[in-house]
Amino acid sequence: MSNPAQGYEAYMVPALFRPWAERLVGSAGPRQGERVLDVGCGTGIVAREVAALLGQKGSVAGMDANPHMLEVARAAAAREQVSIEWFEGRAERLPFPDGRFDLVLCQFALMFFTDRPAALAEMRRVLTHTGRVAVGVWQGLDRHPFYRTLHEVIQRRAGVSALELIFSLGSRDEVEALLKSAGFGRIDIEPVSMTARFPDPEAFLAGEIEVDTAAIPSMQHLDEGARRSLVAAISVEMKSPLAEITEGNHVVIPFHAHLATASA
């Protein structure tokens, strides 16, 4: 695929991110007529879930810093015939006036923001005084043994692993402190677990390694041959851990997250 976000939408969203989007949206409880923003929307699965619920009785916007993700988001929304306005921008500087939204959603994106306190402060700024936020973050690597092993193998082979960032907001107390410092109140943080089933174990492993190593600066300077050799070496080391979570032709992994809701 010419746009990697297409692979993300086709493979990761059905197995992992759509079920979590349904859970996050359910926790947030969007109401008829509300104005909703999905921050760090990726290919827009959360925004699409909300738009399908609200129909014409409300408005939905999605924002992401990655234009390739937004390209796929627009196409997916058109296929699903839901109305969403898309914006390119950074969470730390939302391109909206104060009090623009009734509900802000953020699924598994907060850990990637360069300045998390600033991003949360911006989410609060664009909410009405009665608005609310719902945020999902993964629990730590200690709760995800397969990814902990993959992290250790990549770190040993490549010197650094981006997986640490993905699971870097695993502490409930840290999430609560971030929300409090941004001025949110009535904070509720719920631990939630769901099991994902990914088809084609080899494709799953290759995709996970590609995504993680692509974020490593030292990997970006390797020629294609050296990169393939490194990815192949990581794959060999991960064959046994992969077999442990494979059932038939599916990878079966429990995922654990914290879903936080708070009021402005």
SETI-426697 format. One line per field, with one value per atom (N, C-alpha, C): x negated, y negated, z; residue number from 1. Coordinates in steps of 0.001 Angstrom, whole numbers. Layout:
BEGIN
c1 = (X:...)
c2 = (Y:...)
c3 = (Z:...)
resi = (NUM:...)
//
This chain:
BEGIN
c1 = (-835:0:-874:-525:-1342:-1250:-123:63:105:-911:-933:312:957:2174:3287:3232:4229:4107:2864:2636:3097:2857:3301:4821:5513:6976:7499:6873:7377:7085:5943:5521:5744:5302:5331:6704:7412:8679:9741:9996:11052:10757:9512:9170:8979:8469:8087:8798:8652:9068:10568:11295:12751:13416:13102:13724:13417:12190:11849:12552:12736:13476:14912:15531:16899:16971:15941:15921:15707:14788:14521:15741:16354:17538:18670:18797:19811:19585:18315:17997:18311:18083:18289:19764:20549:21982:22348:21953:22334:23847:24317:25752:26181:27425:27967:27727:27244:27027:25658:24844:23546:22527:21545:20409:19218:18657:17656:16367:15229:13910:13128:12533:11642:10212:9400:8030:7043:6110:5201:5998:6826:7869:7349:6099:5614:6492:6941:7825:9292:9537:10854:11892:11472:12469:13345:12785:13598:14594:14114:14996:16114:15787:16803:17850:17413:18357:19331:18804:19667:20618:20086:20909:22051:21788:22847:23933:23545:24520:25365:24694:25387:26145:25686:26331:26296:27426:27516:27770:27965:28295:27037:26097:24830:23780:22552:21457:20200:19378:18160:16982:15860:14612:13514:12595:11434:10174:9153:7908:6708:5728:4500:3362:2141:973:475:975:483:1441:1025:1926:2296:1405:1707:2846:2846:3953:5261:5208:6414:6942:6042:6464:7311:6854:7594:8881:8825:10011:11130:10781:11793:12441:11619:12145:13043:12640:13436:14774:14751:15991:16936:16390:17217:17858:17092:17635:18759:18563:19554:20678:20566:21594:21893:20820:20964:20319:20883:20436:19463:18211:17161:16312:15934:15029:13625:12656:11294:10332:9411:8425:7040:6045:4650:4054:3448:2865:2339:1749:1139:2045:2061:2914:2513:1224:751:1211:1783:2280:3499:4610:5812:6335:6693:7121:8599:9045:10451:10575:11668:11876:12259:12175:12585:14046:14331:15713:16394:15625:16200:16939:16544:17080:17719:18631:19260:18524:17836:17154:15878:14772:13498:13085:12717:12294:10851:10115:8720:8371:8286:8023:6580:5817:4458:3557:3683:2839:2097:2608:2025:546:133:-1261:-2208:-1681:-2526:-2717:-1912:-2003:-3288:-3954:-5230:-5069:-3999:-3720:-2333:-2273:-979:-169:-781:-5:602:-181:333:1487:1379:2439:3733:3632:4828:5405:4546:5016:5771:5293:5987:7344:7390:8676:9682:9222:10129:10533:9593:9881:11004:11019:12009:13347:13454:14714:15569:16866:17773:17573:18124:17932:18626:19545:20186:19694:18641:18129:17368:16991:16273:15307:14380:13353:13347:12988:12788:11490:10593:9244:8937:8362:7914:6404:5737:4293:4032:3014:2659:2034:2302:1561:138:-744:-2172:-2602:-3871:-4442:-4358:-4353:-4261:-2933:-1937:-625:-497:-1537:-1505:-2788:-2864:-4120:-4676:-3813:-4340:-5066:-4462:-5079:-6299:-6312:-7508:-8682:-8422:-9473:-9919:-8956:-9309:-10130:-9733:-10490:-11937:-12120:-13472:-14309:-13703:-14432:-14834:-13900:-14213:-15266:-15130:-16108:-17500:-17570:-18865:-19460:-18636:-19107:-19359:-18474:-18539:-19046:-19172:-19680:-18592:-17380:-16272:-14974:-13893:-12592:-11536:-10688:-9601:-8422:-8423:-7303:-7172:-8286:-8251:-7335:-7330:-6487:-5004:-4680:-3286:-2654:-3441:-2926:-3414:-3771:-4435:-3497:-2178:-1233:-435:-1134:-466:-10:-510:-174:1143:2101:3367:3144:2237:1972:1420:576:14:1094:1982:3081:3965:4278:5103:4412:3107:2360:2343:2202:2201:3549:4632:5961:6207:5789:5956:5166:3934:3082:3632:4420:5039:6334:6755:7936:9215:9129:10332:10766:12061:12621:13465:14022:14851:14201:12967:12188:12517:12817:13054:12163:11367:10448:10765:11130:11561:10573:10086:9264:10170:9811:10618:9703:10160:9393:10251:9652:10316:9284:9736:8846:9039:7924:7949:7493:8065:7688:7242:5969:5399:5192:5690:5441:4000:3517:2201:1059:620:-427:-1707:-2149:-3389:-3223:-2080:-1825:-1723:-1126:-1020:-2406:-3285:-4618:-5405:-5350:-6067:-5583:-4271:-3713:-4131:-4122:-4528:-5994:-6843:-8272:-8482:-7788:-7931:-7505:-6357:-5846:-6811:-7310:-8191:-9542:-10148:-11486:-11454:-10325:-10223:-10360:-10053:-10111:-11494:-12445:-13781:-14698:-15244:-16076:-17233:-17903:-19055:-18654:-17429:-16955:-16758:-16457:-16152:-17389:-18576:-19818:-20394:-19742:-20226:-19824:-20689:-20262:-19252:-18583:-17488:-17950:-19142:-19661:-19905:-20528:-20814:-19520:-18558:-17273:-16570:-16559:-15905:-16581:-17899:-18640:-18280:-18184:-17845:-16420:-15483:-14092:-13986:-14751:-14734:-15272:-16320:-16898:-15910:-15195:-14188:-13059:-12671:-11597:-11956:-13193:-13645:-13548:-13990:-13939:-12512:-11591:-10209:-9328:-9888:-9064:-8436:-9211:-8683:-7636:-7916:-6867:-5598:-5761:-4596:-3780:-4468:-3775:-2935:-3413:-2711:-1366:-1190:70:859:480:1150:2130:3351:4379:4903:4588:4959:4218:4966:4337:4576:4691:4904:3963:3501:2784:3840:3803:4798:4091:4377:3670:4657:4572:5344:4672:5462:4969:5630:4852:5331:5127:6171:6121:6758:6505:7241:8105:9392:10304:10685:10337:10569:11636:12559:13530:13420:13647:13533:14370:14665:15477:14626:15026:14300:14558)
c2 = (1195:0:-1252:-2218:-3417:-4267:-4204:-4948:-3951:-3944:-2984:-3055:-4217:-4352:-3453:-3079:-2160:-782:-344:922:870:-247:-469:-346:-1002:-964:437:1117:2418:3527:3443:4549:4260:3086:2795:2322:1570:1001:2073:3016:3999:4867:5295:6223:5535:4305:3660:2335:1394:32:-226:509:316:793:1993:2388:1419:905:-58:-1390:-1775:-3010:-2899:-1743:-1536:-1662:-1127:-1182:-2602:-3343:-4721:-5606:-5470:-6277:-5934:-4652:-4257:-4897:-5001:-5643:-7132:-7757:-9203:-9572:-8678:-8931:-10175:-10295:-11483:-11618:-12877:-13139:-13838:-13650:-14268:-15776:-16303:-17734:-18209:-17321:-17752:-17940:-18787:-19030:-18273:-17360:-16414:-16541:-16471:-16518:-15259:-14627:-13482:-13969:-14035:-14550:-13390:-13546:-12450:-11321:-11660:-10754:-9600:-9678:-8615:-8503:-7279:-7095:-7313:-7851:-8385:-7418:-6292:-5317:-5852:-6600:-7151:-8179:-9069:-10079:-9420:-8357:-7658:-6974:-6413:-5796:-6837:-8000:-9053:-9575:-9808:-10356:-9411:-8118:-7146:-7188:-7462:-7549:-8820:-9943:-11233:-11537:-10996:-11295:-12790:-13344:-14781:-15612:-14937:-15654:-15911:-16622:-16924:-17146:-17419:-17606:-16952:-16434:-15711:-16234:-16468:-16875:-15902:-15644:-14810:-15575:-15473:-16198:-15296:-15378:-14601:-15370:-15081:-15746:-15055:-13856:-13056:-13148:-13779:-13939:-12615:-11609:-10302:-9617:-9739:-9206:-9903:-11207:-11965:-11617:-11331:-10928:-9660:-8691:-7435:-7669:-8552:-8866:-9426:-10343:-10950:-9884:-8987:-7945:-6975:-6619:-5691:-6315:-7601:-8287:-8369:-8591:-8657:-7292:-6207:-4859:-4566:-4996:-4723:-5756:-6760:-7791:-8507:-8913:-9722:-11084:-12105:-13479:-13903:-14156:-14556:-15628:-16632:-17670:-17322:-17306:-16862:-18040:-18009:-19073:-18471:-19112:-18728:-19709:-19198:-20071:-19296:-20032:-19437:-19613:-18592:-18634:-19754:-20113:-21152:-22552:-22649:-23951:-23716:-23416:-23085:-24302:-24109:-25240:-25579:-25732:-25995:-27071:-27815:-28850:-28218:-29001:-28555:-28105:-27036:-26600:-26083:-25593:-25170:-23820:-22947:-21587:-21230:-20252:-19714:-18479:-17789:-16551:-16419:-16113:-15845:-14414:-13669:-12279:-12128:-11228:-11001:-9549:-8740:-7302:-6946:-6503:-5985:-6926:-8218:-9210:-10095:-10214:-11147:-10870:-9609:-9291:-9755:-10007:-10438:-11950:-12704:-14154:-14640:-15576:-16093:-16738:-17482:-18165:-17747:-16716:-16171:-17171:-17872:-18856:-19937:-20404:-21431:-20891:-19638:-19044:-18929:-18487:-18374:-19748:-20725:-22086:-22632:-22291:-22714:-22021:-20753:-20045:-20702:-21102:-21769:-23144:-23855:-25205:-25190:-24174:-24161:-23573:-23144:-22634:-23770:-23583:-24487:-24305:-25187:-25084:-23851:-23255:-22007:-20804:-21024:-19963:-18889:-17839:-16735:-16114:-15338:-14690:-13206:-12373:-10944:-10546:-9936:-9613:-8145:-7477:-6101:-6011:-5315:-5071:-3613:-3027:-1654:-1593:-513:-232:172:369:513:1813:1855:3051:4255:4020:5134:5877:5230:5853:6472:6304:6795:7579:8841:9594:9797:9994:10157:8894:7745:6487:6151:6587:6397:7173:8410:9218:8594:8158:7510:6252:5475:4277:4625:5669:6062:6542:7295:7805:6661:5752:4616:3722:3498:2659:3275:4579:5256:5218:5402:5460:4077:3114:1794:699:1000:17:-790:-818:-1566:-999:-1142:-656:-1722:-1912:-2890:-2345:-1044:-467:-1048:-1466:-2042:-3259:-4042:-5234:-4856:-3839:-3434:-3071:-2433:-1983:-2858:-4083:-4945:-5624:-5547:-6164:-5087:-4055:-2927:-3179:-4241:-4528:-5304:-4751:-5433:-6773:-6799:-8031:-9126:-8740:-9741:-10333:-9480:-9968:-10932:-10566:-11434:-12768:-12708:-13941:-14857:-14290:-15086:-15776:-15065:-15650:-16746:-16506:-17514:-18771:-18595:-19762:-20588:-19949:-20677:-21363:-21143:-21812:-21010:-19728:-18895:-18470:-18251:-17789:-16549:-16024:-14808:-13727:-13429:-12478:-11050:-10228:-8800:-8015:-7095:-6292:-4818:-4143:-2753:-1842:-779:199:1098:1266:2067:3024:4261:5258:5846:6046:6714:7545:8635:9515:9284:9102:8880:10139:10377:11515:10983:11172:10691:11863:11774:12845:12821:13997:14112:13729:14653:14350:13755:14264:13739:12284:11962:10568:9674:10205:9447:9100:10091:9852:8891:9099:8215:6780:6615:5279:4604:5348:4776:4352:5178:4836:3630:3588:2468:1156:1186:-32:-528:388:-18:-502:251:-127:-1369:-1630:-2824:-4104:-4025:-5214:-5434:-4521:-4617:-5392:-6539:-7353:-6576:-5720:-4988:-4034:-3545:-2653:-3404:-4672:-5448:-5719:-5492:-5721:-4441:-3292:-2029:-1880:-1217:-905:244:515:1482:2870:3268:4593:4733:3720:3764:3749:2984:2924:4275:4892:6202:7238:7190:8149:7984:6736:6475:6930:6615:7023:8542:9214:10684:11276:10676:11170:11024:9907:9690:10712:10983:11943:13331:13731:15060:15166:14137:14154:14160:13630:13510:14691:15690:16816:17581:17857:18606:17799:16522:15723:15601:15524:15437:16726:17861:19160:19285:18701:18801:18086:17102:16356:16626:17696:18042:19188:18994:20027:20201:21348:21554:20567:19779:18770:17367:17251:15937:15713:14484:14046:13540:14056:13713:13038:11751:10970:10188:10340:9460:8081:7034:5668:5032:4194:3566:2055:1310:-145:-807:-2102:-2943:-3884:-3913:-4854:-5906:-7154:-8258:-9191:-9572:-10607:-11717:-12942:-14091:-15228:-16177:-17329:-18586:-19535:-20798:-21658)
c3 = (0:0:0:-856:-956:304:994:2231:3388:4286:5399:6268:6307:7106:6582:5309:4760:5415:5632:6311:7757:8404:9778:9858:8944:8927:8622:7669:7235:8239:8942:9805:11286:11754:13185:13682:12860:13322:13586:12674:12962:14180:14327:15406:16749:16739:17996:18258:17351:17672:17570:16719:16680:17978:18484:19763:20903:20940:21990:21766:20499:20204:20692:20458:20926:22449:23122:24596:25088:24456:24864:24639:23478:23164:24129:24476:25447:26806:27214:28494:28458:27302:27175:27077:26497:26381:25608:24332:23557:23445:23525:23527:22234:21893:20690:20718:19597:19470:19928:20507:21011:19885:20185:19291:19862:19060:19556:18759:19467:18842:19205:18195:18380:18135:19205:19120:18935:17989:17661:17040:16065:15575:14732:14239:13363:12135:11836:10680:11044:12231:12557:13087:13651:14070:15208:16152:17242:16686:15839:15238:14441:13734:12933:13808:14934:15864:16415:16797:17339:16260:15077:13995:13642:13681:13390:14462:15705:16801:16726:16434:16461:15180:14063:12798:12518:12155:11862:13121:14270:15507:16329:15741:16381:15322:15763:14810:15368:14457:14849:14043:14744:14098:14515:13611:13912:13567:14415:14176:14412:13511:13642:12986:13441:12870:11596:11317:10198:9008:7918:6768:6108:6210:5621:6376:7705:8493:8115:7963:7635:6239:5330:3981:4048:4837:4991:5780:6785:7585:6709:5815:4932:4052:3510:2627:3401:4619:5434:5820:6189:6553:5356:4180:2972:2694:2863:2662:3657:4893:5937:5961:5098:4937:6257:6917:8130:7882:8513:8289:9386:9000:9937:9266:10048:9546:10027:9110:9434:9466:10422:10587:10794:10194:10445:11458:12502:13512:14698:15638:16821:18030:18892:20080:21027:21018:21919:21499:20303:19821:18938:19572:18820:18057:16782:15936:16098:17345:17622:18700:18685:19718:21055:22108:23441:23412:24172:24338:23098:22147:20857:20943:21900:21920:23266:23189:24399:24909:24016:24369:23546:24228:23549:23871:22836:22965:22499:23131:22742:23040:21996:22162:21812:22824:22647:21851:22137:21467:22458:23687:24652:24881:24904:25190:24080:22883:21769:21706:22432:22351:23016:22379:22888:24256:24430:25700:26163:26982:27410:28236:29204:29960:29067:28083:27171:26338:25886:25077:25879:27125:27961:28305:28531:28794:27576:26383:25165:25032:25380:25331:26260:27439:28381:27852:27232:26724:25703:24827:23749:24186:25457:25979:26546:26500:27201:28707:29524:30973:31557:30789:31227:30423:29631:28767:29517:28789:29404:28409:28966:28153:28486:27496:27707:27006:27764:27270:27536:26554:26732:26590:27527:27442:27819:27212:27554:28945:29648:30866:30485:31461:31201:30543:30145:29537:30465:31771:32714:32586:31988:31772:30382:29556:28173:27887:28363:28303:26900:25891:24536:24092:24334:23919:24772:26005:26830:26241:25805:25171:23862:23045:21774:22022:23021:23398:23750:24549:24970:23797:22880:21709:20789:20504:19631:20277:21566:22266:22204:22372:22316:20912:19910:18521:17913:18243:17600:18521:19823:20767:21460:20870:21444:20882:21619:21157:21378:20366:20483:21277:21564:22303:23703:24264:25609:25653:24576:24520:24468:23687:23527:24869:25750:27036:28190:27885:28874:29867:29647:30581:31314:31754:32384:33801:34427:35814:35912:36638:36854:37540:38518:39271:38366:37400:36486:35587:35107:34263:35058:36301:37146:37416:37679:37952:36731:35546:34323:34128:34369:34205:35241:36467:37515:37204:36735:36445:35295:34418:33304:33726:34976:35482:35429:35078:35020:36417:36570:37836:37628:38708:38682:37816:38119:37323:37731:36753:36991:36037:36585:35766:35993:34913:34994:34273:34938:34225:33378:32119:31197:30441:30258:29513:28404:27247:26130:25378:24793:24034:22544:21838:20390:19668:18504:17661:16303:15992:14732:13775:12553:11582:11079:10626:9975:10916:11798:12776:12198:11057:10466:10046:9465:9066:10299:11359:12602:13135:13235:13771:12894:11576:10657:10799:10933:11076:12362:13467:14746:14715:14136:14060:13161:12047:11116:11767:12446:13082:14148:14976:16067:15562:14662:14191:13302:12646:11791:12596:13904:14759:15363:15069:15648:14695:15113:14216:13596:14361:13829:12703:12735:11679:10372:10462:9266:8419:9014:8266:7674:7954:7421:5957:5166:3805:3873:2775:2771:3193:2750:3101:4594:5182:6620:7428:6966:7659:7620:6459:6340:7223:7291:8121:9596:10030:11422:11740:10846:11050:11059:10183:10135:11426:11978:13231:14383:14416:15456:15308:14063:13792:14288:14076:14526:16044:16743:18206:18738:17958:18431:18023:17328:16868:18020:19045:20185:20958:21303:21968:21124:19793:18912:18974:18980:19026:20295:21384:22663:22657:21784:21740:20462:19743:18490:18707:18246:18278:16863:16268:14876:13994:13235:12372:12904:14235:14837:16009:16138:17330:18307:19537:20538:21715:21917:22936:23801:25124:26007:26078:25935:26075:27301:27988:29212:29109:29440:29303:30515:30632:31559:30717:31018:30358:31386:31102:32030:31487:32340:31985:33031:32598:33512:32978:33848:33466:33449:32608:32514:33737)
resi = (1:1:1:2:2:2:3:3:3:4:4:4:5:5:5:6:6:6:7:7:7:8:8:8:9:9:9:10:10:10:11:11:11:12:12:12:13:13:13:14:14:14:15:15:15:16:16:16:17:17:17:18:18:18:19:19:19:20:20:20:21:21:21:22:22:22:23:23:23:24:24:24:25:25:25:26:26:26:27:27:27:28:28:28:29:29:29:30:30:30:31:31:31:32:32:32:33:33:33:34:34:34:35:35:35:36:36:36:37:37:37:38:38:38:39:39:39:40:40:40:41:41:41:42:42:42:43:43:43:44:44:44:45:45:45:46:46:46:47:47:47:48:48:48:49:49:49:50:50:50:51:51:51:52:52:52:53:53:53:54:54:54:55:55:55:56:56:56:57:57:57:58:58:58:59:59:59:60:60:60:61:61:61:62:62:62:63:63:63:64:64:64:65:65:65:66:66:66:67:67:67:68:68:68:69:69:69:70:70:70:71:71:71:72:72:72:73:73:73:74:74:74:75:75:75:76:76:76:77:77:77:78:78:78:79:79:79:80:80:80:81:81:81:82:82:82:83:83:83:84:84:84:85:85:85:86:86:86:87:87:87:88:88:88:89:89:89:90:90:90:91:91:91:92:92:92:93:93:93:94:94:94:95:95:95:96:96:96:97:97:97:98:98:98:99:99:99:100:100:100:101:101:101:102:102:102:103:103:103:104:104:104:105:105:105:106:106:106:107:107:107:108:108:108:109:109:109:110:110:110:111:111:111:112:112:112:113:113:113:114:114:114:115:115:115:116:116:116:117:117:117:118:118:118:119:119:119:120:120:120:121:121:121:122:122:122:123:123:123:124:124:124:125:125:125:126:126:126:127:127:127:128:128:128:129:129:129:130:130:130:131:131:131:132:132:132:133:133:133:134:134:134:135:135:135:136:136:136:137:137:137:138:138:138:139:139:139:140:140:140:141:141:141:142:142:142:143:143:143:144:144:144:145:145:145:146:146:146:147:147:147:148:148:148:149:149:149:150:150:150:151:151:151:152:152:152:153:153:153:154:154:154:155:155:155:156:156:156:157:157:157:158:158:158:159:159:159:160:160:160:161:161:161:162:162:162:163:163:163:164:164:164:165:165:165:166:166:166:167:167:167:168:168:168:169:169:169:170:170:170:171:171:171:172:172:172:173:173:173:174:174:174:175:175:175:176:176:176:177:177:177:178:178:178:179:179:179:180:180:180:181:181:181:182:182:182:183:183:183:184:184:184:185:185:185:186:186:186:187:187:187:188:188:188:189:189:189:190:190:190:191:191:191:192:192:192:193:193:193:194:194:194:195:195:195:196:196:196:197:197:197:198:198:198:199:199:199:200:200:200:201:201:201:202:202:202:203:203:203:204:204:204:205:205:205:206:206:206:207:207:207:208:208:208:209:209:209:210:210:210:211:211:211:212:212:212:213:213:213:214:214:214:215:215:215:216:216:216:217:217:217:218:218:218:219:219:219:220:220:220:221:221:221:222:222:222:223:223:223:224:224:224:225:225:225:226:226:226:227:227:227:228:228:228:229:229:229:230:230:230:231:231:231:232:232:232:233:233:233:234:234:234:235:235:235:236:236:236:237:237:237:238:238:238:239:239:239:240:240:240:241:241:241:242:242:242:243:243:243:244:244:244:245:245:245:246:246:246:247:247:247:248:248:248:249:249:249:250:250:250:251:251:251:252:252:252:253:253:253:254:254:254:255:255:255:256:256:256:257:257:257:258:258:258:259:259:259:260:260:260:261:261:261:262:262:262:263:263:263:264:264:264)
//
